[in-house]
Amino acid sequence: MVPLPHSLLAVPIAHRGYHDLEAGRPENSRSAFEAALDAGYGIEFDVQQSADGQAMVFHDYDLARLAHASGPIRQRSAEELSHIRLRGNDETIPTLREVLALVAGRVPLLIEVKDQDGVMGRDVGVLERDIAAALAGYPGDVAVMSFNPNAVAVFRDALPEVPRGLTTSPFSAEAWPLLPETVRADLRAIPDFERVGASFISHQAADLSSARVAELKEKGVPVLCWTIHNPAEELRARRVADNITFEGYAPDIPRSEGLSRAS
């Protein structure tokens, strides 16, 4: 198990960057990441796979909600995707390598690998290995996580020195209608934590009272959570969670952390 860097526990983590569509900062955009850098927040972002196996920073499987295009992102090459504009400004979809070059170790990164199998199975590997290649030698604090434990296992084998975790939730039928109940029940129990060499979980905030979360926390496992939208939610979440992933407001940064960054 590779320990989670202290920085990913010390400062709030901006969900998909410090995004604000009305201000011209779409989620998972360069401007959202630059805003997080300016504010001193950590950055969480999502990675999807292009048709030619490259890691693209984008949340959805389909382009329509977030970009001026439609259809599965996985059916477009990285070159094609690099020319598709995001909704909300004139930026285009960034590659993982572009985002790493932009951040350059200035704040901690939390990278979520989106499931490429479809049912959280073992048909994964291309995306995880490209992420590992991009991160090799990266000069900053970073951790990688996924809802799919098999993706985490592949990443572990590809780049074992980078800490990894599981993105977790109660896996309700409403939120995960395409997953069979047998798969949802298995994932709900977080049975793969030790198998994949995870060092943390990032759990859905509304389910932080879960007995399994309590069990892992009792063992000293760091618990992150997603997604917090206001100070009241943050206050409740921090009764359990060691850190938050947030959007839609500006959480405080501990003064000691702010001073250390400025020195």
LUMGUBA-781546 format. One line per field, with one value per atom (N, C-alpha, C, O): residue in one letter; atom name; z, x, y. Coordinates in steps of 0.1 Angstrom, whole numbers, plus 5000, padded with zeros to 4 digits. Layout:
N
type (A/...)
atom (CA/...)
z (Z/...)
x (X/...)
y (Y/...)
END
This chain:
263
type (M/M/M/M/V/V/V/V/P/P/P/P/L/L/L/L/P/P/P/P/H/H/H/H/S/S/S/S/L/L/L/L/L/L/L/L/A/A/A/A/V/V/V/V/P/P/P/P/I/I/I/I/A/A/A/A/H/H/H/H/R/R/R/R/G/G/G/G/Y/Y/Y/Y/H/H/H/H/D/D/D/D/L/L/L/L/E/E/E/E/A/A/A/A/G/G/G/G/R/R/R/R/P/P/P/P/E/E/E/E/N/N/N/N/S/S/S/S/R/R/R/R/S/S/S/S/A/A/A/A/F/F/F/F/E/E/E/E/A/A/A/A/A/A/A/A/L/L/L/L/D/D/D/D/A/A/A/A/G/G/G/G/Y/Y/Y/Y/G/G/G/G/I/I/I/I/E/E/E/E/F/F/F/F/D/D/D/D/V/V/V/V/Q/Q/Q/Q/Q/Q/Q/Q/S/S/S/S/A/A/A/A/D/D/D/D/G/G/G/G/Q/Q/Q/Q/A/A/A/A/M/M/M/M/V/V/V/V/F/F/F/F/H/H/H/H/D/D/D/D/Y/Y/Y/Y/D/D/D/D/L/L/L/L/A/A/A/A/R/R/R/R/L/L/L/L/A/A/A/A/H/H/H/H/A/A/A/A/S/S/S/S/G/G/G/G/P/P/P/P/I/I/I/I/R/R/R/R/Q/Q/Q/Q/R/R/R/R/S/S/S/S/A/A/A/A/E/E/E/E/E/E/E/E/L/L/L/L/S/S/S/S/H/H/H/H/I/I/I/I/R/R/R/R/L/L/L/L/R/R/R/R/G/G/G/G/N/N/N/N/D/D/D/D/E/E/E/E/T/T/T/T/I/I/I/I/P/P/P/P/T/T/T/T/L/L/L/L/R/R/R/R/E/E/E/E/V/V/V/V/L/L/L/L/A/A/A/A/L/L/L/L/V/V/V/V/A/A/A/A/G/G/G/G/R/R/R/R/V/V/V/V/P/P/P/P/L/L/L/L/L/L/L/L/I/I/I/I/E/E/E/E/V/V/V/V/K/K/K/K/D/D/D/D/Q/Q/Q/Q/D/D/D/D/G/G/G/G/V/V/V/V/M/M/M/M/G/G/G/G/R/R/R/R/D/D/D/D/V/V/V/V/G/G/G/G/V/V/V/V/L/L/L/L/E/E/E/E/R/R/R/R/D/D/D/D/I/I/I/I/A/A/A/A/A/A/A/A/A/A/A/A/L/L/L/L/A/A/A/A/G/G/G/G/Y/Y/Y/Y/P/P/P/P/G/G/G/G/D/D/D/D/V/V/V/V/A/A/A/A/V/V/V/V/M/M/M/M/S/S/S/S/F/F/F/F/N/N/N/N/P/P/P/P/N/N/N/N/A/A/A/A/V/V/V/V/A/A/A/A/V/V/V/V/F/F/F/F/R/R/R/R/D/D/D/D/A/A/A/A/L/L/L/L/P/P/P/P/E/E/E/E/V/V/V/V/P/P/P/P/R/R/R/R/G/G/G/G/L/L/L/L/T/T/T/T/T/T/T/T/S/S/S/S/P/P/P/P/F/F/F/F/S/S/S/S/A/A/A/A/E/E/E/E/A/A/A/A/W/W/W/W/P/P/P/P/L/L/L/L/L/L/L/L/P/P/P/P/E/E/E/E/T/T/T/T/V/V/V/V/R/R/R/R/A/A/A/A/D/D/D/D/L/L/L/L/R/R/R/R/A/A/A/A/I/I/I/I/P/P/P/P/D/D/D/D/F/F/F/F/E/E/E/E/R/R/R/R/V/V/V/V/G/G/G/G/A/A/A/A/S/S/S/S/F/F/F/F/I/I/I/I/S/S/S/S/H/H/H/H/Q/Q/Q/Q/A/A/A/A/A/A/A/A/D/D/D/D/L/L/L/L/S/S/S/S/S/S/S/S/A/A/A/A/R/R/R/R/V/V/V/V/A/A/A/A/E/E/E/E/L/L/L/L/K/K/K/K/E/E/E/E/K/K/K/K/G/G/G/G/V/V/V/V/P/P/P/P/V/V/V/V/L/L/L/L/C/C/C/C/W/W/W/W/T/T/T/T/I/I/I/I/H/H/H/H/N/N/N/N/P/P/P/P/A/A/A/A/E/E/E/E/E/E/E/E/L/L/L/L/R/R/R/R/A/A/A/A/R/R/R/R/R/R/R/R/V/V/V/V/A/A/A/A/D/D/D/D/N/N/N/N/I/I/I/I/T/T/T/T/F/F/F/F/E/E/E/E/G/G/G/G/Y/Y/Y/Y/A/A/A/A/P/P/P/P/D/D/D/D/I/I/I/I/P/P/P/P/R/R/R/R/S/S/S/S/E/E/E/E/G/G/G/G/L/L/L/L/S/S/S/S/R/R/R/R/A/A/A/A/S/S/S/S)
atom (N/CA/C/O/N/CA/C/O/N/CA/C/O/N/CA/C/O/N/CA/C/O/N/CA/C/O/N/CA/C/O/N/CA/C/O/N/CA/C/O/N/CA/C/O/N/CA/C/O/N/CA/C/O/N/CA/C/O/N/CA/C/O/N/CA/C/O/N/CA/C/O/N/CA/C/O/N/CA/C/O/N/CA/C/O/N/CA/C/O/N/CA/C/O/N/CA/C/O/N/CA/C/O/N/CA/C/O/N/CA/C/O/N/CA/C/O/N/CA/C/O/N/CA/C/O/N/CA/C/O/N/CA/C/O/N/CA/C/O/N/CA/C/O/N/CA/C/O/N/CA/C/O/N/CA/C/O/N/CA/C/O/N/CA/C/O/N/CA/C/O/N/CA/C/O/N/CA/C/O/N/CA/C/O/N/CA/C/O/N/CA/C/O/N/CA/C/O/N/CA/C/O/N/CA/C/O/N/CA/C/O/N/CA/C/O/N/CA/C/O/N/CA/C/O/N/CA/C/O/N/CA/C/O/N/CA/C/O/N/CA/C/O/N/CA/C/O/N/CA/C/O/N/CA/C/O/N/CA/C/O/N/CA/C/O/N/CA/C/O/N/CA/C/O/N/CA/C/O/N/CA/C/O/N/CA/C/O/N/CA/C/O/N/CA/C/O/N/CA/C/O/N/CA/C/O/N/CA/C/O/N/CA/C/O/N/CA/C/O/N/CA/C/O/N/CA/C/O/N/CA/C/O/N/CA/C/O/N/CA/C/O/N/CA/C/O/N/CA/C/O/N/CA/C/O/N/CA/C/O/N/CA/C/O/N/CA/C/O/N/CA/C/O/N/CA/C/O/N/CA/C/O/N/CA/C/O/N/CA/C/O/N/CA/C/O/N/CA/C/O/N/CA/C/O/N/CA/C/O/N/CA/C/O/N/CA/C/O/N/CA/C/O/N/CA/C/O/N/CA/C/O/N/CA/C/O/N/CA/C/O/N/CA/C/O/N/CA/C/O/N/CA/C/O/N/CA/C/O/N/CA/C/O/N/CA/C/O/N/CA/C/O/N/CA/C/O/N/CA/C/O/N/CA/C/O/N/CA/C/O/N/CA/C/O/N/CA/C/O/N/CA/C/O/N/CA/C/O/N/CA/C/O/N/CA/C/O/N/CA/C/O/N/CA/C/O/N/CA/C/O/N/CA/C/O/N/CA/C/O/N/CA/C/O/N/CA/C/O/N/CA/C/O/N/CA/C/O/N/CA/C/O/N/CA/C/O/N/CA/C/O/N/CA/C/O/N/CA/C/O/N/CA/C/O/N/CA/C/O/N/CA/C/O/N/CA/C/O/N/CA/C/O/N/CA/C/O/N/CA/C/O/N/CA/C/O/N/CA/C/O/N/CA/C/O/N/CA/C/O/N/CA/C/O/N/CA/C/O/N/CA/C/O/N/CA/C/O/N/CA/C/O/N/CA/C/O/N/CA/C/O/N/CA/C/O/N/CA/C/O/N/CA/C/O/N/CA/C/O/N/CA/C/O/N/CA/C/O/N/CA/C/O/N/CA/C/O/N/CA/C/O/N/CA/C/O/N/CA/C/O/N/CA/C/O/N/CA/C/O/N/CA/C/O/N/CA/C/O/N/CA/C/O/N/CA/C/O/N/CA/C/O/N/CA/C/O/N/CA/C/O/N/CA/C/O/N/CA/C/O/N/CA/C/O/N/CA/C/O/N/CA/C/O/N/CA/C/O/N/CA/C/O/N/CA/C/O/N/CA/C/O/N/CA/C/O/N/CA/C/O/N/CA/C/O/N/CA/C/O/N/CA/C/O/N/CA/C/O/N/CA/C/O/N/CA/C/O/N/CA/C/O/N/CA/C/O/N/CA/C/O/N/CA/C/O/N/CA/C/O/N/CA/C/O/N/CA/C/O/N/CA/C/O/N/CA/C/O/N/CA/C/O/N/CA/C/O/N/CA/C/O/N/CA/C/O/N/CA/C/O/N/CA/C/O/N/CA/C/O/N/CA/C/O/N/CA/C/O/N/CA/C/O/N/CA/C/O/N/CA/C/O/N/CA/C/O/N/CA/C/O/N/CA/C/O/N/CA/C/O/N/CA/C/O/N/CA/C/O/N/CA/C/O/N/CA/C/O/N/CA/C/O/N/CA/C/O/N/CA/C/O/N/CA/C/O/N/CA/C/O/N/CA/C/O/N/CA/C/O/N/CA/C/O/N/CA/C/O/N/CA/C/O/N/CA/C/O/N/CA/C/O/N/CA/C/O/N/CA/C/O/N/CA/C/O/N/CA/C/O/N/CA/C/O/N/CA/C/O/N/CA/C/O/N/CA/C/O/N/CA/C/O/N/CA/C/O/N/CA/C/O/N/CA/C/O/N/CA/C/O/N/CA/C/O/N/CA/C/O/N/CA/C/O/N/CA/C/O/N/CA/C/O/N/CA/C/O/N/CA/C/O/N/CA/C/O/N/CA/C/O/N/CA/C/O/N/CA/C/O/N/CA/C/O/N/CA/C/O/N/CA/C/O/N/CA/C/O/N/CA/C/O/N/CA/C/O/N/CA/C/O/N/CA/C/O/N/CA/C/O/N/CA/C/O/N/CA/C/O/N/CA/C/O/N/CA/C/O/N/CA/C/O)
z (5000/5000/5000/5008/4991/4990/4997/4993/5007/5015/5006/4997/5009/5003/5007/5019/4998/5002/5012/5011/5022/5032/5025/5030/5014/5007/5003/5002/5000/4995/5007/5006/5019/5031/5037/5045/5033/5040/5034/5041/5020/5014/5007/5001/5007/4999/4985/4979/4979/4965/4956/4958/4946/4937/4927/4919/4928/4919/4905/4901/4896/4882/4880/4870/4889/4889/4896/4899/4898/4904/4894/4889/4890/4878/4881/4893/4872/4873/4859/4853/4854/4840/4837/4826/4846/4844/4843/4836/4849/4848/4837/4836/4829/4817/4821/4814/4831/4835/4836/4846/4824/4824/4833/4836/4837/4845/4836/4824/4843/4837/4825/4815/4827/4817/4822/4834/4813/4817/4826/4836/4823/4831/4845/4855/4846/4860/4868/4880/4861/4868/4872/4883/4863/4866/4878/4887/4879/4890/4903/4914/4903/4915/4919/4931/4909/4912/4919/4929/4914/4919/4934/4942/4936/4950/4959/4972/4954/4963/4966/4976/4959/4961/4954/4944/4959/4952/4940/4940/4931/4919/4917/4917/4916/4911/4897/4893/4888/4875/4870/4875/4859/4853/4840/4833/4838/4826/4818/4824/4805/4796/4785/4784/4778/4768/4754/4750/4745/4731/4723/4728/4710/4702/4700/4698/4701/4699/4713/4713/4723/4736/4744/4753/4741/4749/4760/4759/4771/4783/4780/4779/4780/4778/4791/4797/4794/4806/4803/4797/4807/4804/4813/4816/4817/4826/4819/4823/4810/4805/4794/4789/4792/4781/4767/4757/4768/4755/4756/4766/4744/4743/4745/4748/4743/4741/4752/4750/4765/4776/4778/4781/4775/4779/4767/4769/4755/4744/4732/4731/4722/4710/4700/4689/4704/4696/4703/4714/4696/4703/4699/4690/4706/4704/4714/4721/4715/4725/4723/4712/4734/4733/4729/4722/4732/4728/4713/4709/4706/4691/4684/4671/4691/4685/4689/4700/4680/4683/4692/4693/4698/4706/4698/4702/4685/4676/4674/4674/4671/4669/4681/4680/4692/4705/4709/4715/4705/4708/4701/4704/4691/4684/4687/4681/4696/4700/4711/4722/4709/4720/4731/4729/4743/4754/4755/4750/4760/4762/4774/4784/4771/4782/4779/4785/4770/4766/4753/4747/4749/4736/4738/4728/4750/4752/4745/4742/4743/4738/4748/4759/4745/4755/4757/4747/4769/4771/4773/4777/4769/4772/4787/4793/4792/4805/4806/4815/4796/4795/4796/4802/4789/4789/4803/4807/4810/4823/4833/4841/4832/4840/4838/4847/4825/4823/4828/4833/4828/4833/4848/4853/4855/4870/4875/4884/4869/4872/4886/4891/4894/4908/4918/4929/4913/4922/4932/4943/4929/4939/4937/4927/4947/4946/4936/4935/4930/4920/4924/4929/4922/4924/4911/4906/4905/4891/4892/4897/4887/4886/4872/4862/4872/4859/4857/4865/4847/4844/4838/4830/4843/4839/4824/4818/4818/4803/4800/4788/4810/4807/4805/4797/4812/4811/4822/4826/4829/4840/4851/4859/4852/4863/4862/4872/4850/4849/4845/4848/4839/4837/4823/4820/4815/4801/4801/4796/4808/4810/4808/4807/4808/4807/4798/4802/4787/4778/4784/4784/4789/4795/4807/4809/4816/4828/4825/4832/4815/4812/4805/4807/4798/4793/4804/4804/4814/4825/4833/4836/4834/4841/4833/4839/4820/4812/4813/4814/4814/4815/4829/4830/4839/4853/4857/4866/4849/4852/4853/4843/4865/4867/4870/4870/4871/4874/4887/4897/4887/4899/4909/4915/4913/4923/4929/4925/4939/4946/4938/4932/4936/4928/4933/4938/4932/4935/4924/4918/4922/4911/4918/4927/4913/4919/4908/4897/4911/4901/4909/4919/4903/4908/4905/4912/4894/4890/4896/4893/4906/4912/4902/4905/4891/4882/4875/4871/4873/4867/4877/4873/4890/4900/4900/4902/4899/4899/4887/4888/4875/4864/4866/4863/4871/4874/4884/4882/4894/4904/4897/4900/4888/4881/4872/4870/4866/4857/4863/4858/4875/4881/4897/4903/4902/4917/4926/4938/4923/4932/4934/4944/4926/4928/4936/4934/4947/4955/4947/4938/4951/4944/4954/4966/4950/4959/4951/4939/4959/4953/4955/4966/4944/4945/4948/4942/4959/4964/4967/4968/4968/4970/4975/4975/4978/4981/4969/4970/4957/4944/4944/4942/4945/4944/4930/4920/4928/4915/4907/4895/4914/4908/4902/4891/4909/4904/4894/4886/4895/4886/4879/4882/4871/4865/4856/4853/4850/4840/4847/4840/4860/4866/4872/4879/4870/4876/4892/4897/4898/4913/4919/4929/4913/4919/4919/4929/4909/4908/4918/4925/4919/4928/4942/4950/4946/4959/4963/4974/4953/4956/4958/4967/4949/4950/4963/4969/4967/4979/4991/5000/4992/5003/5003/5013/4992/4991/4994/5003/4987/4991/4985/4989/4976/4968/4974/4968/4985/4990/4992/4987/4998/5000/4987/4985/4979/4967/4958/4952/4956/4947/4953/4946/4965/4972/4974/4973/4976/4978/4992/5001/4992/5004/5009/5019/5002/5006/4998/4988/5003/4995/4994/5002/4983/4982/4981/4970/4991/4993/4991/4994/4986/4984/4997/5007/4998/5011/5018/5030/5011/5017/5024/5032/5021/5027/5036/5039/5042/5050/5064/5071/5067/5079/5076/5086/5065/5061/5071/5076/5075/5084/5078/5085/5065/5059/5059/5061/5057/5058/5072/5074/5082/5096/5099/5106/5093/5095/5089/5096/5077/5071/5078/5080/5083/5090/5103/5108/5110/5122/5120/5129/5108/5105/5101/5098/5101/5097/5083/5078/5075/5061/5059/5064/5052/5049/5041/5031/5045/5038/5032/5040/5019/5012/5009/5011/5004/5001/4989/4986/4983/4971/4972/4977/4967/4964/4973/4975/4979/4989/4982/4974/4985/4978/4986/4981/5000/5008/5022/5025/5030/5043/5052/5060/5052/5061/5057/5066/5044/5040/5044/5048/5043/5046/5061/5065/5070/5084/5088/5096/5081/5084/5079/5086/5067/5061/5069/5071/5075/5082/5095/5102/5099/5111/5109/5118/5096/5092/5083/5085/5072/5062/5066/5073/5061/5063/5054/5057/5043/5033/5024/5023/5017/5009/4994/4992/4985/4972/4970/4974/4965/4966/4952/4943/4951/4940/4944/4953/4937/4939/4951/4953/4958/4969/4971/4965/4980/4983/4997/5006/5000/5013/5018/5010/5031/5037/5036/5036/5034/5034/5048/5052/5055/5068/5067/5058/5076/5076/5075/5068/5082/5082/5068/5064/5061/5047/5038/5029/5039/5031/5034/5024/5046/5049/5043/5039/5044/5039/5023/5018/5016/5002/4999/4988/5007/5004/5007/5002/5016/5020/5010/5012)
x (5008/5000/5009/5018/5006/5014/5005/4994/5011/5003/4998/5005/4986/4981/4989/4992/4993/5001/4993/4981/5000/4993/4986/4975/4991/4984/4970/4962/4967/4954/4944/4932/4949/4941/4941/4932/4950/4952/4944/4939/4941/4934/4922/4923/4910/4899/4902/4911/4895/4897/4886/4874/4889/4879/4874/4882/4861/4855/4855/4848/4862/4863/4869/4866/4878/4884/4874/4863/4879/4871/4862/4864/4852/4844/4832/4827/4829/4817/4813/4819/4803/4799/4795/4799/4788/4784/4796/4795/4807/4819/4828/4839/4823/4831/4842/4852/4839/4849/4841/4836/4840/4834/4841/4853/4834/4840/4851/4850/4862/4873/4879/4883/4879/4885/4898/4901/4906/4919/4916/4923/4906/4903/4898/4901/4891/4887/4899/4899/4908/4921/4929/4935/4930/4938/4931/4938/4918/4911/4914/4916/4915/4919/4933/4936/4942/4956/4957/4964/4949/4950/4944/4949/4934/4928/4936/4934/4945/4952/4945/4949/4935/4928/4934/4941/4933/4936/4926/4916/4929/4921/4917/4926/4904/4900/4895/4889/4898/4893/4891/4897/4884/4880/4888/4892/4891/4898/4890/4887/4888/4882/4892/4902/4888/4897/4893/4881/4902/4900/4900/4904/4896/4896/4910/4911/4920/4934/4941/4953/4933/4939/4946/4954/4943/4949/4939/4927/4945/4938/4933/4942/4920/4914/4907/4901/4908/4902/4888/4885/4878/4864/4856/4861/4844/4836/4827/4827/4819/4808/4814/4824/4806/4809/4805/4811/4795/4790/4794/4794/4796/4801/4790/4794/4778/4767/4765/4764/4766/4763/4773/4770/4786/4797/4804/4812/4801/4809/4800/4788/4805/4798/4799/4805/4795/4795/4787/4782/4785/4777/4783/4791/4779/4784/4794/4799/4798/4807/4821/4826/4827/4841/4850/4860/4848/4857/4857/4865/4848/4848/4855/4856/4861/4869/4884/4887/4893/4907/4910/4903/4922/4927/4928/4925/4933/4934/4921/4919/4910/4897/4892/4887/4893/4888/4895/4889/4908/4915/4910/4914/4901/4895/4881/4875/4875/4861/4860/4866/4852/4851/4841/4831/4845/4836/4825/4827/4814/4803/4806/4810/4805/4808/4820/4821/4829/4840/4845/4840/4857/4863/4874/4881/4875/4885/4881/4869/4890/4888/4891/4896/4887/4889/4904/4911/4909/4924/4927/4919/4940/4945/4951/4953/4953/4958/4972/4976/4980/4993/4993/5002/4984/4983/4979/4985/4970/4967/4978/4981/4986/4997/5008/5014/5010/5019/5014/5022/5001/4996/4997/5002/4994/4995/5009/5013/5017/5031/5035/5045/5027/5030/5026/5030/5020/5017/5006/5007/4997/4987/4985/4988/4979/4977/4966/4957/4968/4958/4952/4958/4939/4931/4924/4915/4929/4925/4915/4918/4903/4893/4893/4891/4896/4896/4882/4877/4875/4862/4862/4870/4852/4851/4850/4841/4859/4858/4852/4851/4849/4844/4829/4823/4822/4807/4800/4789/4805/4798/4809/4807/4819/4829/4837/4841/4838/4845/4860/4866/4866/4880/4884/4896/4875/4879/4884/4878/4895/4902/4917/4922/4924/4938/4945/4955/4939/4945/4946/4956/4935/4934/4943/4951/4943/4951/4966/4973/4970/4984/4988/5000/4980/4983/4984/4993/4975/4976/4989/4996/4993/5006/5018/5027/5017/5028/5029/5040/5017/5017/5022/5029/5020/5023/5037/5043/5044/5057/5066/5068/5072/5081/5074/5080/5061/5054/5059/5060/5062/5068/5059/5061/5048/5039/5031/5032/5023/5015/5003/4996/5000/4989/4985/4993/4972/4966/4956/4950/4954/4945/4934/4937/4921/4911/4901/4901/4892/4882/4871/4873/4859/4848/4850/4846/4858/4861/4873/4884/4872/4885/4895/4907/4890/4899/4907/4919/4902/4910/4921/4932/4918/4928/4939/4950/4935/4945/4954/4966/4949/4958/4967/4979/4962/4971/4981/4993/4978/4988/4999/5011/4996/5007/5015/5027/5009/5016/5024/5035/5020/5028/5026/5019/5032/5030/5033/5028/5042/5046/5036/5038/5026/5016/5004/4999/5000/4989/4976/4974/4968/4956/4945/4947/4932/4921/4909/4909/4898/4885/4875/4874/4868/4857/4845/4842/4838/4827/4814/4814/4804/4790/4781/4786/4769/4759/4754/4748/4758/4755/4740/4736/4731/4717/4713/4720/4701/4696/4693/4694/4688/4685/4697/4697/4708/4720/4728/4735/4726/4734/4725/4726/4716/4705/4711/4704/4723/4728/4736/4740/4739/4747/4738/4728/4741/4733/4733/4743/4723/4722/4734/4739/4737/4748/4761/4769/4764/4776/4775/4784/4763/4761/4763/4769/4758/4759/4773/4778/4780/4795/4803/4810/4801/4808/4805/4813/4792/4787/4795/4797/4800/4807/4822/4829/4826/4841/4850/4858/4848/4856/4870/4878/4873/4885/4896/4907/4894/4903/4917/4927/4918/4932/4937/4949/4929/4933/4940/4950/4935/4941/4952/4957/4954/4965/4960/4969/4948/4943/4947/4950/4949/4953/4943/4945/4932/4921/4908/4908/4897/4885/4880/4883/4872/4865/4850/4846/4843/4829/4819/4821/4807/4796/4792/4790/4791/4790/4777/4777/4766/4753/4753/4744/4764/4764/4776/4781/4781/4793/4790/4800/4777/4774/4775/4772/4778/4779/4788/4799/4784/4792/4805/4815/4806/4818/4828/4840/4823/4831/4837/4849/4829/4833/4844/4853/4842/4852/4865/4876/4865/4878/4884/4897/4876/4882/4888/4898/4882/4887/4901/4909/4903/4916/4926/4938/4922/4932/4932/4941/4922/4921/4916/4906/4923/4918/4905/4904/4896/4883/4881/4880/4881/4877/4862/4856/4856/4841/4838/4845/4827/4822/4807/4801/4800/4805/4798/4786/4805/4800/4797/4805/4785/4780/4779/4776/4780/4779/4785/4788/4787/4794/4786/4793/4773/4766/4769/4771/4769/4772/4787/4790/4795/4809/4811/4818/4804/4804/4800/4806/4789/4784/4794/4797/4799/4808/4821/4826/4826/4839/4838/4848/4826/4825/4830/4834/4831/4836/4848/4858/4846/4856/4868/4867/4880/4892/4894/4902/4888/4888/4876/4869/4873/4862/4866/4876/4857/4857/4845/4834/4846/4835/4833/4841/4822/4819/4808/4800/4807/4796/4798/4789/4809/4812/4827/4834/4831/4846/4849/4848/4852/4856/4869/4877/4870/4882/4893/4892/4905/4918/4924/4926/4928/4935/4946/4954/4947/4957/4971/4979/4974/4987/4991/5003/4981/4984/4986/4995/4978/4980/4994/5000/4998/5011/5023/5033/5021/5032/5033/5044/5022/5023/5029/5036/5026/5031/5046/5053/5051/5065/5075/5087)
y (4988/5000/5012/5014/5021/5034/5045/5047/5051/5061/5073/5077/5078/5090/5102/5103/5110/5122/5131/5132/5137/5146/5157/5161/5162/5173/5170/5179/5158/5154/5152/5150/5154/5154/5168/5171/5177/5190/5201/5210/5201/5212/5206/5195/5213/5209/5206/5213/5197/5193/5197/5193/5205/5210/5200/5195/5197/5186/5190/5200/5183/5186/5200/5208/5204/5217/5227/5224/5239/5250/5256/5267/5248/5252/5261/5260/5269/5278/5282/5290/5275/5277/5291/5296/5298/5312/5321/5331/5317/5325/5321/5326/5312/5307/5297/5296/5289/5279/5265/5261/5258/5245/5235/5237/5225/5214/5207/5206/5203/5196/5204/5199/5217/5226/5232/5232/5237/5244/5256/5258/5263/5275/5271/5278/5260/5255/5251/5252/5245/5240/5253/5253/5262/5275/5282/5287/5282/5288/5281/5287/5268/5260/5263/5264/5264/5267/5281/5283/5291/5304/5304/5312/5296/5296/5287/5288/5278/5269/5256/5249/5253/5240/5229/5231/5217/5205/5203/5210/5195/5193/5178/5170/5176/5163/5164/5174/5154/5154/5140/5130/5138/5125/5123/5132/5110/5106/5096/5085/5098/5089/5085/5092/5075/5069/5074/5073/5078/5081/5069/5058/5070/5058/5052/5040/5061/5056/5054/5054/5052/5048/5059/5055/5071/5082/5087/5086/5091/5096/5111/5120/5113/5126/5130/5122/5143/5148/5152/5163/5144/5145/5136/5125/5140/5132/5122/5110/5127/5118/5109/5111/5098/5089/5094/5091/5103/5109/5124/5130/5130/5143/5154/5165/5151/5161/5171/5183/5166/5175/5186/5197/5183/5191/5198/5207/5193/5198/5200/5196/5207/5211/5199/5201/5187/5175/5165/5167/5154/5143/5129/5128/5119/5106/5102/5111/5089/5085/5091/5091/5095/5100/5090/5093/5077/5066/5063/5056/5069/5067/5078/5078/5087/5098/5097/5093/5100/5100/5112/5122/5111/5122/5135/5146/5134/5145/5151/5164/5143/5149/5156/5167/5149/5155/5168/5177/5169/5181/5194/5205/5192/5203/5205/5214/5197/5199/5209/5207/5219/5229/5225/5218/5229/5227/5237/5249/5234/5243/5253/5248/5266/5275/5284/5295/5280/5289/5284/5275/5289/5285/5274/5271/5269/5258/5245/5243/5237/5223/5213/5216/5200/5189/5187/5185/5188/5186/5171/5163/5168/5155/5155/5166/5143/5142/5149/5156/5147/5152/5167/5174/5173/5188/5193/5203/5186/5191/5189/5197/5178/5176/5187/5192/5191/5201/5215/5223/5217/5229/5230/5241/5220/5220/5219/5226/5210/5209/5208/5214/5201/5198/5209/5208/5220/5231/5228/5234/5220/5215/5200/5195/5193/5179/5176/5183/5164/5159/5146/5137/5145/5133/5129/5136/5118/5115/5103/5092/5105/5094/5088/5094/5075/5067/5062/5054/5067/5062/5048/5044/5040/5026/5024/5031/5016/5014/5000/4997/4992/4979/4979/4972/4988/4989/4983/4988/4973/4967/4964/4955/4973/4972/4959/4954/4954/4941/4943/4953/4932/4932/4936/4935/4940/4945/4959/4968/4961/4974/4972/4961/4983/4982/4993/4998/4995/5005/5019/5025/5024/5037/5038/5047/5027/5028/5028/5035/5021/5021/5034/5038/5040/5053/5064/5073/5063/5072/5070/5079/5057/5054/5060/5065/5059/5064/5079/5085/5086/5100/5105/5115/5097/5101/5097/5102/5089/5084/5097/5104/5099/5110/5123/5134/5123/5136/5142/5135/5155/5161/5167/5178/5160/5165/5154/5142/5158/5148/5145/5153/5132/5127/5113/5106/5111/5098/5094/5103/5082/5077/5068/5060/5069/5061/5058/5063/5048/5044/5036/5030/5037/5029/5014/5005/5012/4998/4993/4998/4983/4978/4972/4973/4967/4961/4971/4968/4983/4994/4998/5001/4998/5002/4991/4994/4978/4968/4969/4966/4972/4974/4985/4984/4996/5008/5004/5008/4997/4993/4985/4988/4976/4969/4977/4975/4988/4996/5007/5010/5012/5023/5021/5029/5011/5008/5019/5018/5028/5038/5049/5058/5050/5061/5055/5045/5063/5058/5057/5065/5047/5045/5042/5037/5044/5042/5038/5037/5036/5032/5044/5049/5047/5056/5047/5037/5051/5042/5049/5061/5041/5046/5035/5023/5038/5027/5019/5009/5024/5017/5014/5002/5024/5022/5019/5022/5012/5009/5022/5022/5032/5045/5052/5057/5051/5058/5050/5055/5037/5028/5018/5006/5023/5014/5003/4993/5005/4996/4985/4975/4986/4976/4965/4969/4952/4942/4943/4947/4939/4940/4932/4936/4920/4913/4921/4920/4928/4937/4948/4951/4954/4966/4961/4968/4950/4945/4942/4944/4936/4933/4946/4947/4956/4968/4976/4982/4975/4982/4978/4986/4965/4960/4963/4960/4970/4974/4962/4963/4951/4939/4938/4930/4948/4947/4956/4957/4962/4972/4967/4973/4956/4950/4944/4945/4938/4931/4940/4936/4952/4961/4970/4979/4969/4977/4991/5000/4993/5007/5013/5005/5026/5033/5043/5049/5044/5053/5050/5043/5056/5055/5070/5078/5072/5085/5081/5076/5083/5078/5089/5100/5085/5094/5100/5093/5113/5120/5116/5115/5114/5111/5097/5094/5089/5075/5073/5062/5084/5083/5076/5072/5074/5066/5051/5043/5047/5033/5025/5030/5013/5005/5001/5000/4999/4995/5007/5005/5019/5031/5032/5035/5030/5031/5020/5023/5008/4997/5001/4999/5007/5011/5022/5022/5032/5043/5038/5043/5029/5023/5017/5017/5012/5006/5017/5013/5029/5040/5044/5051/5039/5042/5056/5060/5065/5078/5078/5070/5086/5086/5100/5110/5101/5113/5112/5101/5122/5121/5130/5140/5127/5135/5135/5126/5145/5159/5168/5167/5177/5187/5200/5205/5206/5218/5230/5241/5229/5241/5239/5227/5249/5247/5238/5231/5238/5229/5214/5206/5211/5197/5194/5183/5204/5201/5198/5189/5206/5203/5189/5182/5185/5171/5161/5151/5163/5153/5151/5140/5162/5162/5155/5152/5151/5143/5129/5122/5125/5112/5114/5107/5122/5123/5131/5140/5126/5133/5145/5154/5145/5156/5155/5145/5166/5168/5171/5177/5166/5171/5179/5175/5192/5202/5208/5207/5215/5223/5233/5231/5245/5254/5264/5272/5263/5273/5273/5266/5281/5283/5279/5287/5266/5262/5268/5272/5270/5275/5265/5253/5271/5263/5266/5277/5255/5257/5267/5266/5276/5286/5281/5287/5270/5265/5260/5262/5255/5251/5263/5262/5273/5285/5291/5296/5292/5297/5289/5295/5276/5267/5269/5268/5271/5273/5287/5288/5297/5310/5312/5321/5303/5305/5300/5301)
END
